[in-house]
Amino acid sequence: MLGATDTINYLIMGLLVESLNELPTAAQRGYYLYLLDYGWHEPISDALRENFARMAQRASGNNAVIIRGTLVGFHFENEVMSWRHINNEKTDELLPALLITNAHPAYFRDRFLPERQNEFNDRDFKMILIPFKKCCKNTTEVIDTIEKYLLTLKIRRTWEILKSHEL
């Protein structure tokens, strides 16, 4: 049950997240795409917000979910990732970015809690980080880059479906 301060707005299979506390861990997907930014009004962040519904719709049919934070200054951090560093690299040049992973949000939320450490297998953890400032010249290229990754997921999903129907 969601509390008054734990708001999750579902949009197809896109999530606007204010609290990771109430995301059900049973709702598993093959891929989680996290739109990582500072939540500031700047061109790349604005483009991500403006195109979120379309990206969520594309992710929904491909065993994926796309997640972004709200503008309320929300952030989470652990030893792997925070708004200051990702894998010990400063975020100044890394954010905004697209993080594609097989890790449910609970991984980032709970991984380093002593009582939950045995629930996570780091060998299964996979992560790709695409820093937009390094690979895109403008906001159009940012959206095109995300669309290409969503298309790749669609192709992969189609291949998995076809493969499962082989005799």
Secondary structure as UniProt FT lines:
FT   TURN            4..5
FT   STRAND          8..11
FT   TURN            12..13
FT   STRAND          14..17
FT   TURN            21..22
FT   TURN            25..26
FT   STRAND          31..36
FT   HELIX           43..50
FT   HELIX           52..60
FT   TURN            61..63
FT   STRAND          64..69
FT   STRAND          85..86
FT   TURN            87..88
FT   STRAND          89..90
FT   TURN            91..94
FT   STRAND          97..101
FT   HELIX           105..110
FT   TURN            111..112
FT   HELIX           114..119
FT   HELIX           122..124
FT   STRAND          127..131
FT   HELIX           132..135
FT   HELIX           139..164
//
